[in-house]
Amino acid sequence: KYLENIYKMKRLNRQNANITETLPIKVVQFGEGNFLRGFVDFVIDKLNKEANFNAGVAVIQPLAVGLLELLNEQDGLYNLFIKGVKEGEEIQEQRTISCVQKGINPYKDYDEYLKLAEEESLEFIISNTTEAGIAYDESDTLEGTPHNSFPAKLTALLYKRFQHFKGDKAKGLTIIPCELINYNADTLKKIILQYAELWELESDFVNWINNSNRFHNTLVDRIVPGYPKDDIESYQSKLELEDKLIVSAEVFLLWVIEGGEELKAKIPFDQIDENILVVEDMQPYRTRKVRILNGAHTTMVPFSLLFGNETVKETVDHEFTGAFVREAIFNEIIPTLSLPEEELKTFAEEVLDRFRNPFIKHQLASIALNSVSKFKVRVLPSLLAFQTKCNRLPLHLSFAFACLIRFYKGEWNNQNLPINDDESIVTELKRIWELHSYQEISEQALKNEKFWDQDLTQVPGLKDQVAMALELIETKGIEEGYKKFAGK
């Protein structure tokens, strides 16, 4: 019956939805994934409808493979379902997001991408290309298009804008990256200037980048599981038009942006009821969020997938995996943070409540993307800080580290694991798993500075702990292996 109903339904697009308004391109957005569509585009759409922001978005597909074909088929439209509990009240909201005006794949039409630089109305660059996205690739050249890295693509776009408007100071852009790395905007700007040097661009362009463009460090926080494939019939039944890009998200939203009165004047955040903070220093917010919320996510993914869970909610609800995650947060992550303990514990309880959101099925596989770089940013600092402070290794984070390495072997119980990472990382870890002993596997995985930016075999006891955990995982499984590892 569901398939019959879908067959009869018209496809979501502007004509069928009777959405005829055309908005000027004010935002170029790098990334078409679930998070940006469920977070940034939601905010822009709300600003348009409630604060007359009048901002159209041009979405750039940062990788050769993506969702832009589907997005363009629907004229940039999709439905966002927001479900959760806020201050004890159950919230369920559905809205059709209409701010996206077009999508461009620079791998297929680079000239169309570059023409965006000539848009008179363009004011903002927003991105989320994951932690691995803001990276310097010295093989990128100005003429060698499309560029491999996101910063190279952006540098080329900015240079084209600089040329087209003849260095007009008023045509500089406000750049707001949302990748979850510390000082994301500062890092992005540094790489842009590296490309300017590599490509031998004129000093006037460098001055224009420094003086006419504004870079804002950010912190973003919202769980966006994305396409609700397991409940798609229920979601689609609430719509009149077939939507292949439905996004689900929790109610909670936090966007912290470093800036001042100039940014507040450009974007009327104060005219919408959302938790968006423009502050001088976002570091206290970042550390708390990255270590507790994101750290818990990244800690649980390989561990819980190997145990047999499929979702975040299953993980925190299960007696064994839920206790593991809770102990990692409260006994190993929180003790390494400098904010008041009670404030951290309150935040952690809110995080666990969000993980238990009954309306969201957050697939562990969907957050397994780039797990190595995520572990380096989100979990490893807590593990190392705990070891330094307590002069011993954290039990749960060390075991989770071993689970991560085991995850990249690629299969478990004769089934393929949902590995989604840079090919070089996947290839190297599979090679490591061809070694003959757990000690060798542990040593080779930990000493790889390309993974961790340091040689982790220098951390006292870590190589032996991980090797022991790997052997127990392989021979005993996750639950029994953990109990042996913990001496229970």
Backbone torsions as a table, in degrees:
resi	resn	phi	psi	omega
1	LYS	NA	-40.0	178.0
2	TYR	-59.9	-46.5	-179.8
3	LEU	-64.3	-35.9	177.2
4	GLU	-64.2	-42.8	179.8
5	ASN	-64.8	-42.5	178.5
6	ILE	-62.0	-40.8	-179.2
7	TYR	-61.2	-33.9	-178.4
8	LYS	-81.5	-21.7	-174.7
9	MET	-74.9	145.3	171.2
10	LYS	-79.1	154.8	-177.8
11	ARG	-79.7	143.8	176.4
12	LEU	-65.9	120.3	169.4
13	ASN	-157.9	175.7	-173.2
14	ARG	-67.0	-35.2	178.7
15	GLN	-66.9	-49.1	-178.2
16	ASN	-69.0	-29.6	179.1
17	ALA	-87.9	-4.3	-179.1
18	ASN	57.1	43.6	175.2
19	ILE	-110.5	102.6	-172.0
20	THR	-106.4	-10.7	-176.3
21	GLU	-64.3	132.6	174.8
22	THR	-109.4	128.0	-177.2
23	LEU	-106.0	145.3	176.8
24	PRO	-68.7	144.9	179.5
25	ILE	-71.5	104.0	179.1
26	LYS	-106.3	-20.0	-176.0
27	VAL	-129.3	129.6	165.9
28	VAL	-104.3	123.7	-173.3
29	GLN	-117.0	119.3	177.2
30	PHE	-89.6	107.4	-178.8
31	GLY	124.1	133.1	-179.9
32	GLU	-121.2	11.8	-173.8
33	GLY	-74.1	-178.9	-174.6
34	ASN	-57.9	-43.6	-173.2
35	PHE	-63.8	-50.1	-178.8
36	LEU	-62.4	-37.8	-179.3
37	ARG	-72.6	-29.2	-179.9
38	GLY	-93.3	-4.8	-176.5
39	PHE	-124.9	-74.2	-174.7
40	VAL	-64.6	-48.6	-177.9
41	ASP	-66.1	-31.7	173.2
42	PHE	-61.5	-45.1	179.8
43	VAL	-64.7	-44.7	179.5
44	ILE	-62.9	-42.1	179.2
45	ASP	-61.4	-40.1	179.2
46	LYS	-68.8	-39.2	176.1
47	LEU	-62.6	-39.0	178.5
48	ASN	-63.5	-43.6	-171.9
49	LYS	-84.8	-23.8	-175.9
50	GLU	-114.7	-16.5	-176.2
51	ALA	-131.5	12.2	176.6
52	ASN	53.9	43.9	-178.7
53	PHE	-70.4	-32.5	173.4
54	ASN	58.5	49.1	-176.0
55	ALA	-116.1	119.3	170.1
56	GLY	-93.3	149.7	-176.9
57	VAL	-115.8	130.5	169.1
58	ALA	-104.1	119.5	-174.9
59	VAL	-96.2	130.5	178.5
60	ILE	-106.6	128.4	175.5
61	GLN	-80.1	114.3	-173.0
62	PRO	-76.9	-18.7	179.5
63	LEU	-119.2	164.0	-177.2
64	ALA	-65.1	-30.1	179.8
65	VAL	-110.4	134.0	-178.9
66	GLY	-172.8	-159.1	-172.4
67	LEU	-105.6	5.8	-171.4
68	LEU	-63.7	-32.7	179.1
69	GLU	-60.9	-45.4	176.7
70	LEU	-64.1	-42.3	-178.5
71	LEU	-62.1	-43.0	179.2
72	ASN	-69.7	-33.5	176.1
73	GLU	-61.0	-30.0	179.5
74	GLN	-99.1	16.4	178.5
75	ASP	55.5	33.1	178.2
76	GLY	81.6	-0.2	-177.1
77	LEU	-89.3	147.9	170.7
78	TYR	-163.1	164.4	-179.7
79	ASN	-105.3	134.8	177.1
80	LEU	-110.1	125.3	175.8
81	PHE	-107.1	121.2	-179.7
82	ILE	-110.2	121.1	-176.2
83	LYS	-138.1	139.3	177.6
84	GLY	167.8	-164.7	179.4
85	VAL	-123.4	128.3	179.9
86	LYS	-129.4	116.9	-179.0
87	GLU	51.6	43.7	176.6
88	GLY	81.8	-5.0	-178.0
89	GLU	-105.9	131.7	178.8
90	GLU	-74.7	129.0	-178.1
91	ILE	-116.6	129.8	171.8
92	GLN	-137.5	118.6	-175.4
93	GLU	-136.8	141.2	175.0
94	GLN	-129.8	134.0	176.8
95	ARG	-145.9	145.3	176.2
96	THR	-88.6	118.9	-179.2
97	ILE	-83.7	126.0	-173.5
98	SER	-126.6	10.6	-176.6
99	CYS	-76.8	-23.6	-178.8
100	VAL	-73.6	120.5	-177.0
101	GLN	-95.0	-32.5	178.9
102	LYS	-164.9	160.2	174.9
103	GLY	-122.3	142.2	-177.5
104	ILE	-129.1	129.5	174.5
105	ASN	-101.8	104.2	-176.8
106	PRO	-64.6	-16.8	178.0
107	TYR	-75.2	-19.5	179.1
108	LYS	-109.4	-30.6	-177.2
109	ASP	-143.3	75.9	-176.8
110	TYR	-67.1	-34.7	-179.9
111	ASP	-62.4	-40.3	178.3
112	GLU	-65.0	-38.8	176.0
113	TYR	-59.3	-48.4	-175.8
114	LEU	-67.1	-26.2	179.2
115	LYS	-65.4	-20.5	177.5
116	LEU	-59.6	-27.2	179.8
117	ALA	-62.2	-22.4	-176.5
118	GLU	-90.9	-1.3	-179.0
119	GLU	-65.7	119.6	178.2
120	GLU	-61.1	-37.1	-172.7
121	SER	-82.1	-8.8	-175.0
122	LEU	-65.1	129.7	180.0
123	GLU	-129.7	-27.5	-168.3
124	PHE	-130.8	144.6	167.9
125	ILE	-116.7	127.5	177.1
126	ILE	-128.8	143.4	-177.6
127	SER	-146.5	154.9	163.2
128	ASN	-153.0	95.8	-177.0
129	THR	-112.4	25.6	-175.3
130	THR	66.2	170.0	-177.7
131	GLU	-57.4	-30.0	-178.1
132	ALA	-78.9	-8.0	-172.9
133	GLY	-76.6	-36.2	-179.5
134	ILE	-87.0	86.5	-174.8
135	ALA	-143.9	152.8	-179.3
136	TYR	-98.1	127.1	177.5
137	ASP	-120.7	104.4	-174.0
138	GLU	-67.9	-10.8	177.1
139	SER	-79.5	-12.9	177.7
140	ASP	-70.5	132.6	174.7
141	THR	-120.7	161.1	-179.0
142	LEU	-62.3	-39.4	-176.7
143	GLU	-85.8	-21.6	-174.6
144	GLY	-81.0	85.2	-172.8
145	THR	-108.0	152.7	-6.1
146	PRO	-74.9	151.1	-177.6
147	HIS	-70.6	155.1	179.3
148	ASN	-73.2	-47.3	-172.6
149	SER	-94.4	152.6	174.6
150	PHE	-61.7	-45.6	179.3
151	PRO	-59.9	-34.1	177.6
152	ALA	-67.2	-42.5	177.0
153	LYS	-59.1	-44.5	-178.5
154	LEU	-67.2	-41.2	178.7
155	THR	-59.2	-43.8	178.9
156	ALA	-62.0	-40.5	179.1
157	LEU	-65.4	-44.2	179.4
158	LEU	-64.7	-39.5	179.9
159	TYR	-65.5	-40.4	177.1
160	LYS	-62.5	-39.8	179.2
161	ARG	-66.2	-42.7	177.4
162	PHE	-58.1	-44.3	-179.9
163	GLN	-67.9	-46.5	-174.7
164	HIS	-62.4	-41.3	-177.4
165	PHE	-98.0	13.6	173.7
166	LYS	53.6	43.1	175.2
167	GLY	71.7	19.5	-179.8
168	ASP	-58.4	120.4	-178.3
169	LYS	-61.7	-29.4	-178.2
170	ALA	-73.8	-12.0	-177.5
171	LYS	-98.6	9.8	171.6
172	GLY	-65.9	162.6	-173.9
173	LEU	-117.4	158.3	173.1
174	THR	-97.4	117.9	-171.0
175	ILE	-111.0	119.1	-172.8
176	ILE	-127.5	84.6	177.9
177	PRO	-74.6	148.3	-179.4
178	CYS	-118.6	11.1	176.2
179	GLU	-63.6	143.9	-173.8
180	LEU	-87.4	62.6	168.6
181	ILE	-124.5	150.6	-179.1
182	ASN	-66.7	142.0	-178.5
183	TYR	52.7	49.1	-174.7
184	ASN	-60.4	-41.2	-179.3
185	ALA	-71.3	-40.0	178.4
186	ASP	-61.9	-41.3	179.1
187	THR	-65.5	-43.3	179.1
188	LEU	-61.7	-44.0	179.6
189	LYS	-62.5	-42.0	179.7
190	LYS	-59.5	-41.7	-178.9
191	ILE	-70.7	-37.7	176.1
192	ILE	-58.2	-43.5	178.8
193	LEU	-68.2	-29.8	174.5
194	GLN	-64.4	-41.9	178.2
195	TYR	-66.7	-37.5	177.3
196	ALA	-59.0	-38.7	178.2
197	GLU	-72.5	-45.7	-179.2
198	LEU	-59.8	-40.6	-176.6
199	TRP	-88.4	2.7	177.5
200	GLU	55.3	46.2	177.1
201	LEU	-79.1	154.9	-171.1
202	GLU	-67.1	156.1	-177.4
203	SER	-64.1	-28.8	178.4
204	ASP	-62.7	-34.9	177.1
205	PHE	-67.4	-42.8	178.0
206	VAL	-60.5	-42.7	177.6
207	ASN	-63.3	-39.0	178.9
208	TRP	-64.4	-41.8	176.6
209	ILE	-60.7	-46.6	-175.5
210	ASN	-70.3	-35.9	-169.7
211	ASN	-108.5	-20.7	-174.6
212	SER	-112.8	-7.3	177.6
213	ASN	-114.5	147.8	-178.4
214	ARG	-116.8	126.9	-179.9
215	PHE	-111.3	126.9	-174.8
216	HIS	-121.1	116.8	172.7
217	ASN	-65.6	146.1	-175.7
218	THR	-139.8	164.9	168.4
219	LEU	-135.7	129.3	179.2
220	VAL	-120.1	147.3	-178.5
221	ASP	-152.4	106.5	170.4
222	ARG	-164.9	134.1	176.4
223	ILE	-83.2	119.1	-178.6
224	VAL	-125.9	88.9	-179.0
225	PRO	-64.4	-24.4	176.0
226	GLY	93.0	-140.5	-173.8
227	TYR	-67.3	119.9	-175.5
228	PRO	-83.9	71.0	-171.1
229	LYS	-61.5	-31.9	-177.7
230	ASP	-75.2	-23.2	-178.7
231	ASP	-120.6	25.0	-171.9
232	ILE	-61.7	-32.2	178.8
233	GLU	-61.8	-43.2	180.0
234	SER	-64.3	-44.0	-179.6
235	TYR	-66.2	-46.3	-176.5
236	GLN	-66.0	-30.0	-179.2
237	SER	-65.5	-17.9	179.4
238	LYS	-88.3	-1.3	-176.8
239	LEU	-114.5	154.3	177.3
240	GLU	-92.7	-17.8	-178.8
241	LEU	-124.2	144.0	-179.6
242	GLU	-69.1	127.6	-178.0
243	ASP	-125.1	116.5	179.9
244	LYS	-92.3	3.7	-178.0
245	LEU	-126.6	30.2	176.6
246	ILE	-55.2	138.2	176.9
247	VAL	-124.0	136.3	173.6
248	SER	-111.3	146.1	-178.7
249	ALA	-150.1	158.1	175.2
250	GLU	-78.8	168.7	179.2
251	VAL	-70.1	-42.9	-174.5
252	PHE	-58.2	137.2	175.4
253	LEU	-148.3	132.4	173.4
254	LEU	-138.5	127.0	176.3
255	TRP	-131.7	109.6	178.8
256	VAL	-105.7	124.8	-176.2
257	ILE	-127.5	126.9	174.9
258	GLU	-74.4	123.7	-179.1
259	GLY	178.2	-173.3	-178.6
260	GLY	-139.7	-149.9	-174.2
261	GLU	-64.8	-30.6	179.8
262	GLU	-61.9	-44.6	179.1
263	LEU	-68.3	-41.2	179.0
264	LYS	-59.9	-34.1	179.4
265	ALA	-72.5	-29.7	-178.7
266	LYS	-77.2	-37.1	-176.7
267	ILE	-125.3	118.2	-175.0
268	PRO	-79.4	58.8	-179.7
269	PHE	-57.1	-31.7	-175.9
270	ASP	-69.8	-8.3	-178.3
271	GLN	-95.8	2.1	174.6
272	ILE	-124.8	150.6	-176.0
273	ASP	-89.8	74.2	176.7
274	GLU	-137.0	156.8	-174.7
275	ASN	-84.0	73.5	-179.0
276	ILE	-117.1	119.8	-174.1
277	LEU	-115.3	125.7	171.9
278	VAL	-103.0	112.6	-169.6
279	VAL	-132.4	163.3	177.3
280	GLU	-74.5	-36.2	-176.0
281	ASP	-138.6	116.2	-178.1
282	MET	-96.6	0.7	-173.1
283	GLN	-57.9	-44.2	179.2
284	PRO	-59.7	-37.1	178.6
285	TYR	-69.4	-39.8	-176.6
286	ARG	-65.5	-50.0	-175.7
287	THR	-59.6	-44.9	179.8
288	ARG	-60.0	-46.0	-175.9
289	LYS	-71.1	-47.4	-175.5
290	VAL	-65.6	-43.0	-175.8
291	ARG	-73.6	-40.9	-174.8
292	ILE	-88.3	-60.8	-175.2
293	LEU	-70.5	-59.5	-178.1
294	ASN	-67.9	-35.2	177.7
295	GLY	-62.7	-40.6	177.8
296	ALA	-65.6	-42.7	176.9
297	HIS	-55.6	-52.8	-174.7
298	THR	-69.3	-34.7	176.3
299	THR	-61.6	-41.0	-171.7
300	MET	-80.3	-25.3	-166.7
301	VAL	-60.0	-63.7	-179.5
302	PRO	-63.1	-42.7	179.9
303	PHE	-54.9	-49.5	-174.5
304	SER	-76.0	-36.1	176.2
305	LEU	-62.8	-42.1	178.5
306	LEU	-66.5	-30.8	177.5
307	PHE	-70.3	-31.8	179.5
308	GLY	124.2	-0.4	176.4
309	ASN	-76.8	160.0	178.6
310	GLU	-118.5	-23.6	-175.1
311	THR	-127.1	163.7	176.0
312	VAL	-63.5	-44.1	-178.8
313	LYS	-61.0	-43.7	176.4
314	GLU	-57.7	-39.7	-177.0
315	THR	-62.7	-50.0	-176.2
316	VAL	-77.7	-21.5	179.4
317	ASP	-82.9	-25.4	-176.7
318	HIS	-72.8	140.6	-175.1
319	GLU	-57.2	-44.5	-177.1
320	PHE	-79.5	-56.5	-175.4
321	THR	-68.1	-33.7	178.0
322	GLY	-64.5	-42.7	178.6
323	ALA	-65.3	-38.3	178.7
324	PHE	-60.2	-49.0	-178.8
325	VAL	-64.8	-42.6	-178.7
326	ARG	-63.0	-43.9	179.9
327	GLU	-66.5	-35.8	177.1
328	ALA	-62.4	-41.7	-178.7
329	ILE	-69.0	-55.3	-169.8
330	PHE	-79.2	-32.1	-174.8
331	ASN	-99.1	-16.9	-173.8
332	GLU	-126.3	-32.2	179.8
333	ILE	-89.4	-52.5	-177.8
334	ILE	-57.1	-41.0	-179.9
335	PRO	-61.8	-15.2	-179.4
336	THR	-92.4	-4.4	-174.9
337	LEU	-99.1	152.7	-171.7
338	SER	-96.4	-11.5	179.0
339	LEU	-70.6	163.1	179.8
340	PRO	-54.8	136.1	-173.6
341	GLU	-58.3	-44.1	-177.9
342	GLU	-64.0	-38.0	177.6
343	GLU	-63.4	-41.2	179.3
344	LEU	-67.1	-40.1	179.3
345	LYS	-66.5	-39.2	177.1
346	THR	-62.1	-46.2	178.3
347	PHE	-60.7	-41.8	-179.2
348	ALA	-63.2	-40.8	177.4
349	GLU	-63.8	-38.5	176.4
350	GLU	-63.3	-39.3	178.3
351	VAL	-61.9	-46.7	-179.4
352	LEU	-64.7	-36.0	174.9
353	ASP	-62.7	-39.9	178.0
354	ARG	-65.9	-38.0	176.9
355	PHE	-63.0	-28.6	-177.9
356	ARG	-89.7	5.1	-177.9
357	ASN	-47.4	115.7	-175.1
358	PRO	-70.1	-14.1	-176.9
359	PHE	-90.1	-9.7	-173.4
360	ILE	-120.2	127.0	171.9
361	LYS	-102.8	92.2	-176.7
362	HIS	-88.2	101.7	-175.9
363	GLN	-67.1	130.0	176.5
364	LEU	-59.5	-37.0	-179.8
365	ALA	-61.5	-30.3	-177.4
366	SER	-75.2	-17.1	178.1
367	ILE	-110.3	16.8	177.1
368	ALA	-85.7	-4.3	-179.2
369	LEU	-58.1	130.9	175.4
370	ASN	52.5	47.7	-174.3
371	SER	-63.5	-31.2	-179.2
372	VAL	-67.2	-49.5	-179.8
373	SER	-67.1	-33.1	177.0
374	LYS	-65.5	-43.0	179.3
375	PHE	-61.9	-41.6	179.7
376	LYS	-58.9	-40.7	-175.8
377	VAL	-84.7	-37.9	-166.9
378	ARG	-99.6	-31.5	-172.0
379	VAL	-115.4	-43.4	-176.2
380	LEU	-54.5	-40.8	178.4
381	PRO	-59.8	-36.1	177.8
382	SER	-68.7	-41.9	179.4
383	LEU	-60.4	-46.9	-177.8
384	LEU	-70.0	-38.8	179.2
385	ALA	-65.4	-38.5	178.3
386	PHE	-64.1	-43.8	-179.7
387	GLN	-62.1	-40.5	179.6
388	THR	-67.7	-43.1	-175.6
389	LYS	-73.9	-40.9	-172.3
390	CYS	-103.6	-5.7	179.7
391	ASN	59.8	31.7	173.8
392	ARG	-157.5	160.3	-177.9
393	LEU	-83.3	143.6	176.4
394	PRO	-72.6	125.6	-172.6
395	LEU	-59.3	-51.5	-172.5
396	HIS	-73.8	-40.3	180.0
397	LEU	-68.8	-34.0	176.9
398	SER	-67.2	-42.3	178.7
399	PHE	-65.9	-40.0	177.5
400	ALA	-62.8	-34.6	177.5
401	PHE	-62.8	-43.9	177.8
402	ALA	-63.7	-38.6	177.5
403	CYS	-61.9	-38.7	177.8
404	LEU	-60.6	-47.5	-179.5
405	ILE	-64.2	-40.4	177.9
406	ARG	-65.3	-35.9	-179.8
407	PHE	-57.0	-40.0	-176.2
408	TYR	-77.3	0.4	170.1
409	LYS	-65.0	-28.0	169.9
410	GLY	106.0	-23.3	179.1
411	GLU	-140.5	157.5	179.7
412	TRP	-153.2	126.2	-178.0
413	ASN	53.3	43.7	176.9
414	ASN	64.8	21.9	176.0
415	GLN	-126.9	144.9	178.3
416	ASN	-71.3	140.3	177.9
417	LEU	-93.6	151.3	-174.8
418	PRO	-79.1	63.2	179.2
419	ILE	-75.2	131.3	179.6
420	ASN	-143.6	91.0	-174.3
421	ASP	-151.1	173.7	176.4
422	ASP	-55.1	136.1	-174.6
423	GLU	-58.1	-36.3	-178.6
424	SER	-66.0	-36.2	178.3
425	ILE	-68.3	-46.3	-179.7
426	VAL	-61.2	-44.6	-178.9
427	THR	-63.8	-43.7	-178.5
428	GLU	-65.4	-42.0	-178.9
429	LEU	-70.6	-33.5	175.1
430	LYS	-66.6	-36.7	176.0
431	ARG	-63.0	-42.6	-179.9
432	ILE	-60.7	-35.3	-179.2
433	TRP	-72.5	-5.3	174.9
434	GLU	-86.2	-4.8	178.6
435	LEU	-70.9	167.7	-166.2
436	HIS	-94.9	-12.8	-178.4
437	SER	-140.1	156.2	179.5
438	TYR	-66.6	-30.9	176.3
439	GLN	-63.4	-44.1	178.8
440	GLU	-65.1	-43.5	179.8
441	ILE	-60.4	-47.3	179.9
442	SER	-61.2	-45.9	-177.4
443	GLU	-62.8	-46.8	-177.3
444	GLN	-66.9	-37.3	179.3
445	ALA	-69.3	-40.6	-174.8
446	LEU	-78.3	-29.1	-175.4
447	LYS	-83.7	-6.7	-176.5
448	ASN	-73.6	102.2	-176.3
449	GLU	-70.9	-18.9	175.2
450	LYS	-67.9	-27.8	177.1
451	PHE	-78.3	-48.1	-164.8
452	TRP	-115.2	-2.4	-176.2
453	ASP	64.1	17.0	177.5
454	GLN	-167.4	164.5	177.0
455	ASP	-91.1	103.8	-175.3
456	LEU	-78.5	-5.7	173.5
457	THR	-70.4	-12.0	177.3
458	GLN	-81.5	-9.9	177.8
459	VAL	-78.1	119.4	-174.8
460	PRO	-52.9	123.1	173.4
461	GLY	82.2	-12.6	-172.2
462	LEU	-67.6	-42.5	-179.1
463	LYS	-59.1	-44.4	-179.8
464	ASP	-68.6	-39.9	179.0
465	GLN	-61.7	-46.6	-179.0
466	VAL	-66.1	-41.4	178.6
467	ALA	-60.8	-44.4	179.2
468	MET	-63.4	-42.7	179.5
469	ALA	-64.0	-41.2	179.0
470	LEU	-60.2	-44.2	179.9
471	GLU	-63.9	-42.1	179.9
472	LEU	-66.7	-39.1	177.9
473	ILE	-61.7	-45.3	-178.0
474	GLU	-67.3	-39.2	-172.7
475	THR	-93.7	-27.1	-174.4
476	LYS	-115.6	-14.8	-173.1
477	GLY	89.6	178.2	-173.6
478	ILE	-71.1	-53.2	-173.7
479	GLU	-68.5	-51.0	-179.8
480	GLU	-67.8	-35.4	177.5
481	GLY	-63.1	-42.8	178.5
482	TYR	-62.9	-44.2	-177.8
483	LYS	-62.3	-40.6	176.1
484	LYS	-65.1	-42.3	-179.8
485	PHE	-60.9	-38.8	-177.8
486	ALA	-86.5	-3.0	-179.3
487	GLY	70.5	31.5	-179.0
488	LYS	-96.6	NA	NA
